[in-house]
């Protein structure tokens, strides 16, 4: 496993684990980041990741992306 922040643009990955406090995990789940779902890295801008989650694009900063393990 490695953090989502290590994924390259254009790569589609599967979420294996989400770490952090309960509030952080709940917030990520509300954004669509749940275990066994697929996420595509669209782009990386200024340390933030632009991600395709289901039918939405979401921006995550590097700190939050480090909590999502792939």
PDB file of N, CA, C and O in Angstrom:
ATOM      1  N   UNK A   1       0.835  -1.189   0.000  1.00  0.00           N
ATOM      2  CA  UNK A   1       0.000   0.000   0.000  1.00  0.00           C
ATOM      3  C   UNK A   1       0.878   1.249   0.000  1.00  0.00           C
ATOM      4  O   UNK A   1       1.978   1.269   0.551  1.00  0.00           O
ATOM      5  N   UNK A   2       0.351   2.278  -0.633  1.00  0.00           N
ATOM      6  CA  UNK A   2       1.037   3.576  -0.649  1.00  0.00           C
ATOM      7  C   UNK A   2      -0.032   4.661  -0.620  1.00  0.00           C
ATOM      8  O   UNK A   2      -1.190   4.403  -0.948  1.00  0.00           O
ATOM      9  N   UNK A   3       0.356   5.887  -0.226  1.00  0.00           N
ATOM     10  CA  UNK A   3      -0.639   6.965  -0.180  1.00  0.00           C
ATOM     11  C   UNK A   3      -1.068   7.413  -1.577  1.00  0.00           C
ATOM     12  O   UNK A   3      -0.308   7.301  -2.538  1.00  0.00           O
ATOM     13  N   UNK A   4      -2.282   7.916  -1.671  1.00  0.00           N
ATOM     14  CA  UNK A   4      -2.830   8.404  -2.934  1.00  0.00           C
ATOM     15  C   UNK A   4      -1.961   9.503  -3.529  1.00  0.00           C
ATOM     16  O   UNK A   4      -1.921   9.663  -4.749  1.00  0.00           O
ATOM     17  N   UNK A   5      -1.272  10.258  -2.693  1.00  0.00           N
ATOM     18  CA  UNK A   5      -0.427  11.351  -3.187  1.00  0.00           C
ATOM     19  C   UNK A   5       0.723  10.850  -4.061  1.00  0.00           C
ATOM     20  O   UNK A   5       1.345  11.645  -4.765  1.00  0.00           O
ATOM     21  N   UNK A   6       1.019   9.544  -4.030  1.00  0.00           N
ATOM     22  CA  UNK A   6       2.094   8.971  -4.846  1.00  0.00           C
ATOM     23  C   UNK A   6       1.619   8.596  -6.252  1.00  0.00           C
ATOM     24  O   UNK A   6       2.443   8.316  -7.122  1.00  0.00           O
ATOM     25  N   UNK A   7       0.316   8.588  -6.485  1.00  0.00           N
ATOM     26  CA  UNK A   7      -0.222   8.217  -7.801  1.00  0.00           C
ATOM     27  C   UNK A   7       0.089   9.316  -8.821  1.00  0.00           C
ATOM     28  O   UNK A   7       0.153  10.496  -8.478  1.00  0.00           O
ATOM     29  N   UNK A   8       0.277   8.913 -10.062  1.00  0.00           N
ATOM     30  CA  UNK A   8       0.616   9.842 -11.143  1.00  0.00           C
ATOM     31  C   UNK A   8      -0.636  10.249 -11.909  1.00  0.00           C
ATOM     32  O   UNK A   8      -1.608   9.494 -11.942  1.00  0.00           O
ATOM     33  N   UNK A   9      -0.630  11.440 -12.533  1.00  0.00           N
ATOM     34  CA  UNK A   9      -1.771  11.866 -13.344  1.00  0.00           C
ATOM     35  C   UNK A   9      -2.087  10.839 -14.432  1.00  0.00           C
ATOM     36  O   UNK A   9      -1.187  10.314 -15.088  1.00  0.00           O
ATOM     37  N   UNK A  10      -3.378  10.564 -14.613  1.00  0.00           N
ATOM     38  CA  UNK A  10      -3.826   9.587 -15.593  1.00  0.00           C
ATOM     39  C   UNK A  10      -3.992   8.195 -15.023  1.00  0.00           C
ATOM     40  O   UNK A  10      -4.560   7.323 -15.680  1.00  0.00           O
ATOM     41  N   UNK A  11      -3.513   7.971 -13.825  1.00  0.00           N
ATOM     42  CA  UNK A  11      -3.564   6.652 -13.199  1.00  0.00           C
ATOM     43  C   UNK A  11      -4.903   6.449 -12.491  1.00  0.00           C
ATOM     44  O   UNK A  11      -5.391   7.348 -11.805  1.00  0.00           O
ATOM     45  N   UNK A  12      -5.498   5.257 -12.661  1.00  0.00           N
ATOM     46  CA  UNK A  12      -6.710   4.884 -11.938  1.00  0.00           C
ATOM     47  C   UNK A  12      -6.323   3.873 -10.879  1.00  0.00           C
ATOM     48  O   UNK A  12      -5.687   2.862 -11.176  1.00  0.00           O
ATOM     49  N   UNK A  13      -6.707   4.148  -9.643  1.00  0.00           N
ATOM     50  CA  UNK A  13      -6.312   3.306  -8.515  1.00  0.00           C
ATOM     51  C   UNK A  13      -7.539   2.926  -7.692  1.00  0.00           C
ATOM     52  O   UNK A  13      -8.595   3.550  -7.804  1.00  0.00           O
ATOM     53  N   UNK A  14      -7.385   1.896  -6.864  1.00  0.00           N
ATOM     54  CA  UNK A  14      -8.452   1.438  -5.981  1.00  0.00           C
ATOM     55  C   UNK A  14      -8.072   1.769  -4.540  1.00  0.00           C
ATOM     56  O   UNK A  14      -6.951   1.492  -4.112  1.00  0.00           O
ATOM     57  N   UNK A  15      -8.991   2.351  -3.802  1.00  0.00           N
ATOM     58  CA  UNK A  15      -8.740   2.713  -2.409  1.00  0.00           C
ATOM     59  C   UNK A  15      -8.749   1.446  -1.561  1.00  0.00           C
ATOM     60  O   UNK A  15      -9.689   0.654  -1.630  1.00  0.00           O
ATOM     61  N   UNK A  16      -7.701   1.257  -0.763  1.00  0.00           N
ATOM     62  CA  UNK A  16      -7.567   0.082   0.095  1.00  0.00           C
ATOM     63  C   UNK A  16      -7.860   0.389   1.562  1.00  0.00           C
ATOM     64  O   UNK A  16      -8.376  -0.466   2.281  1.00  0.00           O
ATOM     65  N   UNK A  17      -7.532   1.614   2.016  1.00  0.00           N
ATOM     66  CA  UNK A  17      -7.688   1.968   3.423  1.00  0.00           C
ATOM     67  C   UNK A  17      -7.707   3.481   3.551  1.00  0.00           C
ATOM     68  O   UNK A  17      -7.078   4.186   2.762  1.00  0.00           O
ATOM     69  N   UNK A  18      -8.433   3.980   4.550  1.00  0.00           N
ATOM     70  CA  UNK A  18      -8.447   5.409   4.837  1.00  0.00           C
ATOM     71  C   UNK A  18      -8.061   5.587   6.300  1.00  0.00           C
ATOM     72  O   UNK A  18      -8.680   5.011   7.194  1.00  0.00           O
ATOM     73  N   UNK A  19      -7.035   6.388   6.528  1.00  0.00           N
ATOM     74  CA  UNK A  19      -6.535   6.584   7.886  1.00  0.00           C
ATOM     75  C   UNK A  19      -6.934   7.955   8.403  1.00  0.00           C
ATOM     76  O   UNK A  19      -7.437   8.788   7.649  1.00  0.00           O
ATOM     77  N   UNK A  20      -6.709   8.185   9.685  1.00  0.00           N
ATOM     78  CA  UNK A  20      -7.006   9.485  10.280  1.00  0.00           C
ATOM     79  C   UNK A  20      -8.106   9.394  11.320  1.00  0.00           C
ATOM     80  O   UNK A  20      -8.649   8.320  11.577  1.00  0.00           O
ATOM     81  N   UNK A  21      -8.429  10.539  11.916  1.00  0.00           N
ATOM     82  CA  UNK A  21      -9.481  10.590  12.930  1.00  0.00           C
ATOM     83  C   UNK A  21     -10.843  10.309  12.286  1.00  0.00           C
ATOM     84  O   UNK A  21     -10.998  10.375  11.066  1.00  0.00           O
ATOM     85  N   UNK A  22     -11.805  10.002  13.122  1.00  0.00           N
ATOM     86  CA  UNK A  22     -13.156   9.682  12.638  1.00  0.00           C
ATOM     87  C   UNK A  22     -13.739  10.801  11.787  1.00  0.00           C
ATOM     88  O   UNK A  22     -14.380  10.541  10.769  1.00  0.00           O
ATOM     89  N   UNK A  23     -13.513  12.068  12.209  1.00  0.00           N
ATOM     90  CA  UNK A  23     -14.077  13.198  11.455  1.00  0.00           C
ATOM     91  C   UNK A  23     -13.469  13.269  10.051  1.00  0.00           C
ATOM     92  O   UNK A  23     -14.163  13.570   9.080  1.00  0.00           O
ATOM     93  N   UNK A  24     -12.171  12.989   9.958  1.00  0.00           N
ATOM     94  CA  UNK A  24     -11.480  13.039   8.667  1.00  0.00           C
ATOM     95  C   UNK A  24     -11.999  11.923   7.763  1.00  0.00           C
ATOM     96  O   UNK A  24     -12.292  12.158   6.591  1.00  0.00           O
ATOM     97  N   UNK A  25     -12.111  10.724   8.300  1.00  0.00           N
ATOM     98  CA  UNK A  25     -12.600   9.592   7.503  1.00  0.00           C
ATOM     99  C   UNK A  25     -14.038   9.822   7.048  1.00  0.00           C
ATOM    100  O   UNK A  25     -14.398   9.474   5.923  1.00  0.00           O
ATOM    101  N   UNK A  26     -14.865  10.409   7.924  1.00  0.00           N
ATOM    102  CA  UNK A  26     -16.245  10.702   7.568  1.00  0.00           C
ATOM    103  C   UNK A  26     -16.307  11.749   6.453  1.00  0.00           C
ATOM    104  O   UNK A  26     -17.097  11.615   5.519  1.00  0.00           O
ATOM    105  N   UNK A  27     -15.485  12.778   6.546  1.00  0.00           N
ATOM    106  CA  UNK A  27     -15.454  13.823   5.523  1.00  0.00           C
ATOM    107  C   UNK A  27     -15.045  13.235   4.171  1.00  0.00           C
ATOM    108  O   UNK A  27     -15.662  13.540   3.150  1.00  0.00           O
ATOM    109  N   UNK A  28     -14.012  12.399   4.160  1.00  0.00           N
ATOM    110  CA  UNK A  28     -13.574  11.778   2.912  1.00  0.00           C
ATOM    111  C   UNK A  28     -14.654  10.860   2.352  1.00  0.00           C
ATOM    112  O   UNK A  28     -14.847  10.807   1.138  1.00  0.00           O
ATOM    113  N   UNK A  29     -15.360  10.137   3.218  1.00  0.00           N
ATOM    114  CA  UNK A  29     -16.447   9.260   2.761  1.00  0.00           C
ATOM    115  C   UNK A  29     -17.559  10.080   2.116  1.00  0.00           C
ATOM    116  O   UNK A  29     -18.138   9.654   1.117  1.00  0.00           O
ATOM    117  N   UNK A  30     -17.863  11.246   2.672  1.00  0.00           N
ATOM    118  CA  UNK A  30     -18.894  12.120   2.096  1.00  0.00           C
ATOM    119  C   UNK A  30     -18.493  12.633   0.717  1.00  0.00           C
ATOM    120  O   UNK A  30     -19.350  12.929  -0.116  1.00  0.00           O
ATOM    121  N   UNK A  31     -17.179  12.737   0.479  1.00  0.00           N
ATOM    122  CA  UNK A  31     -16.682  13.165  -0.830  1.00  0.00           C
ATOM    123  C   UNK A  31     -16.620  12.005  -1.830  1.00  0.00           C
ATOM    124  O   UNK A  31     -16.363  12.221  -3.014  1.00  0.00           O
ATOM    125  N   UNK A  32     -16.854  10.774  -1.353  1.00  0.00           N
ATOM    126  CA  UNK A  32     -16.843   9.616  -2.245  1.00  0.00           C
ATOM    127  C   UNK A  32     -15.633   8.719  -2.100  1.00  0.00           C
ATOM    128  O   UNK A  32     -15.486   7.752  -2.847  1.00  0.00           O
ATOM    129  N   UNK A  33     -14.764   9.026  -1.150  1.00  0.00           N
ATOM    130  CA  UNK A  33     -13.569   8.212  -0.940  1.00  0.00           C
ATOM    131  C   UNK A  33     -13.882   7.097   0.043  1.00  0.00           C
ATOM    132  O   UNK A  33     -13.753   7.271   1.255  1.00  0.00           O
ATOM    133  N   UNK A  34     -14.295   5.949  -0.484  1.00  0.00           N
ATOM    134  CA  UNK A  34     -14.618   4.789   0.339  1.00  0.00           C
ATOM    135  C   UNK A  34     -13.779   3.601  -0.126  1.00  0.00           C
ATOM    136  O   UNK A  34     -13.357   3.539  -1.281  1.00  0.00           O
ATOM    137  N   UNK A  35     -13.545   2.668   0.780  1.00  0.00           N
ATOM    138  CA  UNK A  35     -12.720   1.495   0.486  1.00  0.00           C
ATOM    139  C   UNK A  35     -13.319   0.721  -0.686  1.00  0.00           C
ATOM    140  O   UNK A  35     -14.536   0.557  -0.774  1.00  0.00           O
ATOM    141  N   UNK A  36     -12.469   0.253  -1.570  1.00  0.00           N
ATOM    142  CA  UNK A  36     -12.794  -0.533  -2.766  1.00  0.00           C
ATOM    143  C   UNK A  36     -13.382   0.289  -3.910  1.00  0.00           C
ATOM    144  O   UNK A  36     -13.791  -0.281  -4.921  1.00  0.00           O
ATOM    145  N   UNK A  37     -13.433   1.624  -3.773  1.00  0.00           N
ATOM    146  CA  UNK A  37     -13.888   2.436  -4.904  1.00  0.00           C
ATOM    147  C   UNK A  37     -12.677   2.852  -5.739  1.00  0.00           C
ATOM    148  O   UNK A  37     -11.551   2.896  -5.243  1.00  0.00           O
ATOM    149  N   UNK A  38     -12.926   3.156  -7.010  1.00  0.00           N
ATOM    150  CA  UNK A  38     -11.847   3.560  -7.915  1.00  0.00           C
ATOM    151  C   UNK A  38     -11.792   5.077  -8.015  1.00  0.00           C
ATOM    152  O   UNK A  38     -12.814   5.763  -8.021  1.00  0.00           O
ATOM    153  N   UNK A  39     -10.550   5.582  -8.095  1.00  0.00           N
ATOM    154  CA  UNK A  39     -10.291   7.015  -8.192  1.00  0.00           C
ATOM    155  C   UNK A  39      -9.274   7.213  -9.306  1.00  0.00           C
ATOM    156  O   UNK A  39      -8.301   6.466  -9.404  1.00  0.00           O
ATOM    157  N   UNK A  40      -9.496   8.219 -10.147  1.00  0.00           N
ATOM    158  CA  UNK A  40      -8.547   8.537 -11.210  1.00  0.00           C
ATOM    159  C   UNK A  40      -7.901   9.884 -10.909  1.00  0.00           C
ATOM    160  O   UNK A  40      -8.584  10.863 -10.611  1.00  0.00           O
ATOM    161  N   UNK A  41      -6.580   9.916 -10.993  1.00  0.00           N
ATOM    162  CA  UNK A  41      -5.849  11.164 -10.798  1.00  0.00           C
ATOM    163  C   UNK A  41      -5.912  11.933 -12.117  1.00  0.00           C
ATOM    164  O   UNK A  41      -5.372  11.484 -13.128  1.00  0.00           O
ATOM    165  N   UNK A  42      -6.570  13.085 -12.105  1.00  0.00           N
ATOM    166  CA  UNK A  42      -6.719  13.893 -13.315  1.00  0.00           C
ATOM    167  C   UNK A  42      -5.491  14.771 -13.518  1.00  0.00           C
ATOM    168  O   UNK A  42      -4.936  14.833 -14.615  1.00  0.00           O
ATOM    169  N   UNK A  43      -5.068  15.454 -12.444  1.00  0.00           N
ATOM    170  CA  UNK A  43      -3.955  16.382 -12.550  1.00  0.00           C
ATOM    171  C   UNK A  43      -3.397  16.675 -11.166  1.00  0.00           C
ATOM    172  O   UNK A  43      -4.007  16.349 -10.148  1.00  0.00           O
ATOM    173  N   UNK A  44      -2.231  17.294 -11.152  1.00  0.00           N
ATOM    174  CA  UNK A  44      -1.623  17.742  -9.900  1.00  0.00           C
ATOM    175  C   UNK A  44      -1.265  19.213 -10.062  1.00  0.00           C
ATOM    176  O   UNK A  44      -0.506  19.585 -10.957  1.00  0.00           O
ATOM    177  N   UNK A  45      -1.822  20.047  -9.182  1.00  0.00           N
ATOM    178  CA  UNK A  45      -1.601  21.487  -9.278  1.00  0.00           C
ATOM    179  C   UNK A  45      -1.137  22.034  -7.935  1.00  0.00           C
ATOM    180  O   UNK A  45      -1.880  21.985  -6.955  1.00  0.00           O
ATOM    181  N   UNK A  46       0.063  22.543  -7.883  1.00  0.00           N
ATOM    182  CA  UNK A  46       0.565  23.179  -6.681  1.00  0.00           C
ATOM    183  C   UNK A  46       0.527  22.310  -5.442  1.00  0.00           C
ATOM    184  O   UNK A  46       0.299  22.816  -4.343  1.00  0.00           O
ATOM    185  N   UNK A  47       0.744  21.017  -5.594  1.00  0.00           N
ATOM    186  CA  UNK A  47       0.731  20.114  -4.455  1.00  0.00           C
ATOM    187  C   UNK A  47      -0.629  19.499  -4.181  1.00  0.00           C
ATOM    188  O   UNK A  47      -0.725  18.543  -3.412  1.00  0.00           O
ATOM    189  N   UNK A  48      -1.681  20.024  -4.792  1.00  0.00           N
ATOM    190  CA  UNK A  48      -3.016  19.441  -4.639  1.00  0.00           C
ATOM    191  C   UNK A  48      -3.290  18.482  -5.789  1.00  0.00           C
ATOM    192  O   UNK A  48      -2.766  18.648  -6.890  1.00  0.00           O
ATOM    193  N   UNK A  49      -4.117  17.478  -5.520  1.00  0.00           N
ATOM    194  CA  UNK A  49      -4.488  16.515  -6.552  1.00  0.00           C
ATOM    195  C   UNK A  49      -5.910  16.784  -7.005  1.00  0.00           C
ATOM    196  O   UNK A  49      -6.799  16.997  -6.180  1.00  0.00           O
ATOM    197  N   UNK A  50      -6.128  16.776  -8.310  1.00  0.00           N
ATOM    198  CA  UNK A  50      -7.467  16.837  -8.880  1.00  0.00           C
ATOM    199  C   UNK A  50      -7.838  15.391  -9.194  1.00  0.00           C
ATOM    200  O   UNK A  50      -7.153  14.720  -9.967  1.00  0.00           O
ATOM    201  N   UNK A  51      -8.925  14.916  -8.590  1.00  0.00           N
ATOM    202  CA  UNK A  51      -9.292  13.505  -8.685  1.00  0.00           C
ATOM    203  C   UNK A  51     -10.685  13.343  -9.265  1.00  0.00           C
ATOM    204  O   UNK A  51     -11.575  14.154  -9.009  1.00  0.00           O
ATOM    205  N   UNK A  52     -10.866  12.293 -10.045  1.00  0.00           N
ATOM    206  CA  UNK A  52     -12.182  11.920 -10.562  1.00  0.00           C
ATOM    207  C   UNK A  52     -12.709  10.820  -9.650  1.00  0.00           C
ATOM    208  O   UNK A  52     -12.155   9.721  -9.610  1.00  0.00           O
ATOM    209  N   UNK A  53     -13.780  11.117  -8.917  1.00  0.00           N
ATOM    210  CA  UNK A  53     -14.411  10.156  -8.015  1.00  0.00           C
ATOM    211  C   UNK A  53     -15.841   9.987  -8.485  1.00  0.00           C
ATOM    212  O   UNK A  53     -16.640  10.921  -8.416  1.00  0.00           O
ATOM    213  N   UNK A  54     -16.165   8.792  -8.965  1.00  0.00           N
ATOM    214  CA  UNK A  54     -17.468   8.536  -9.568  1.00  0.00           C
ATOM    215  C   UNK A  54     -17.683   9.539 -10.697  1.00  0.00           C
ATOM    216  O   UNK A  54     -16.921   9.526 -11.663  1.00  0.00           O
ATOM    217  N   UNK A  55     -18.689  10.406 -10.614  1.00  0.00           N
ATOM    218  CA  UNK A  55     -18.943  11.375 -11.690  1.00  0.00           C
ATOM    219  C   UNK A  55     -18.521  12.787 -11.319  1.00  0.00           C
ATOM    220  O   UNK A  55     -18.918  13.743 -11.986  1.00  0.00           O
ATOM    221  N   UNK A  56     -17.730  12.934 -10.275  1.00  0.00           N
ATOM    222  CA  UNK A  56     -17.332  14.264  -9.799  1.00  0.00           C
ATOM    223  C   UNK A  56     -15.820  14.423  -9.798  1.00  0.00           C
ATOM    224  O   UNK A  56     -15.069  13.455  -9.685  1.00  0.00           O
ATOM    225  N   UNK A  57     -15.405  15.661  -9.926  1.00  0.00           N
ATOM    226  CA  UNK A  57     -13.983  15.978  -9.755  1.00  0.00           C
ATOM    227  C   UNK A  57     -13.819  16.660  -8.407  1.00  0.00           C
ATOM    228  O   UNK A  57     -14.566  17.572  -8.054  1.00  0.00           O
ATOM    229  N   UNK A  58     -12.815  16.190  -7.660  1.00  0.00           N
ATOM    230  CA  UNK A  58     -12.574  16.681  -6.311  1.00  0.00           C
ATOM    231  C   UNK A  58     -11.100  17.057  -6.199  1.00  0.00           C
ATOM    232  O   UNK A  58     -10.234  16.354  -6.721  1.00  0.00           O
ATOM    233  N   UNK A  59     -10.816  18.167  -5.518  1.00  0.00           N
ATOM    234  CA  UNK A  59      -9.429  18.551  -5.248  1.00  0.00           C
ATOM    235  C   UNK A  59      -9.107  18.204  -3.799  1.00  0.00           C
ATOM    236  O   UNK A  59      -9.857  18.547  -2.885  1.00  0.00           O
ATOM    237  N   UNK A  60      -7.987  17.524  -3.602  1.00  0.00           N
ATOM    238  CA  UNK A  60      -7.514  17.190  -2.258  1.00  0.00           C
ATOM    239  C   UNK A  60      -6.106  17.733  -2.090  1.00  0.00           C
ATOM    240  O   UNK A  60      -5.277  17.605  -2.991  1.00  0.00           O
ATOM    241  N   UNK A  61      -5.830  18.338  -0.944  1.00  0.00           N
ATOM    242  CA  UNK A  61      -4.452  18.758  -0.697  1.00  0.00           C
ATOM    243  C   UNK A  61      -3.614  17.524  -0.364  1.00  0.00           C
ATOM    244  O   UNK A  61      -4.150  16.451  -0.089  1.00  0.00           O
ATOM    245  N   UNK A  62      -2.320  17.691  -0.394  1.00  0.00           N
ATOM    246  CA  UNK A  62      -1.406  16.556  -0.196  1.00  0.00           C
ATOM    247  C   UNK A  62      -1.599  15.899   1.167  1.00  0.00           C
ATOM    248  O   UNK A  62      -1.495  14.678   1.285  1.00  0.00           O
ATOM    249  N   UNK A  63      -1.878  16.690   2.190  1.00  0.00           N
ATOM    250  CA  UNK A  63      -2.067  16.142   3.533  1.00  0.00           C
ATOM    251  C   UNK A  63      -3.256  15.183   3.576  1.00  0.00           C
ATOM    252  O   UNK A  63      -3.161  14.111   4.175  1.00  0.00           O
ATOM    253  N   UNK A  64      -4.374  15.557   2.947  1.00  0.00           N
ATOM    254  CA  UNK A  64      -5.540  14.685   2.915  1.00  0.00           C
ATOM    255  C   UNK A  64      -5.295  13.478   2.014  1.00  0.00           C
ATOM    256  O   UNK A  64      -5.728  12.370   2.331  1.00  0.00           O
ATOM    257  N   UNK A  65      -4.606  13.683   0.899  1.00  0.00           N
ATOM    258  CA  UNK A  65      -4.318  12.573  -0.016  1.00  0.00           C
ATOM    259  C   UNK A  65      -3.406  11.547   0.654  1.00  0.00           C
ATOM    260  O   UNK A  65      -3.459  10.366   0.311  1.00  0.00           O
ATOM    261  N   UNK A  66      -2.582  11.968   1.589  1.00  0.00           N
ATOM    262  CA  UNK A  66      -1.712  11.027   2.308  1.00  0.00           C
ATOM    263  C   UNK A  66      -2.504  10.113   3.227  1.00  0.00           C
ATOM    264  O   UNK A  66      -1.988   9.074   3.638  1.00  0.00           O
ATOM    265  N   UNK A  67      -3.737  10.463   3.563  1.00  0.00           N
ATOM    266  CA  UNK A  67      -4.564   9.634   4.436  1.00  0.00           C
ATOM    267  C   UNK A  67      -5.281   8.532   3.666  1.00  0.00           C
ATOM    268  O   UNK A  67      -5.791   7.587   4.269  1.00  0.00           O
ATOM    269  N   UNK A  68      -5.325   8.642   2.352  1.00  0.00           N
ATOM    270  CA  UNK A  68      -5.999   7.644   1.510  1.00  0.00           C
ATOM    271  C   UNK A  68      -4.932   6.692   0.983  1.00  0.00           C
ATOM    272  O   UNK A  68      -4.035   7.100   0.245  1.00  0.00           O
ATOM    273  N   UNK A  69      -5.034   5.422   1.364  1.00  0.00           N
ATOM    274  CA  UNK A  69      -4.059   4.422   0.960  1.00  0.00           C
ATOM    275  C   UNK A  69      -4.588   3.636  -0.232  1.00  0.00           C
ATOM    276  O   UNK A  69      -5.753   3.242  -0.273  1.00  0.00           O
ATOM    277  N   UNK A  70      -3.697   3.417  -1.208  1.00  0.00           N
ATOM    278  CA  UNK A  70      -4.065   2.675  -2.419  1.00  0.00           C
ATOM    279  C   UNK A  70      -3.204   1.442  -2.557  1.00  0.00           C
ATOM    280  O   UNK A  70      -3.360   0.684  -3.514  1.00  0.00           O
TER     281      UNK A  70
END
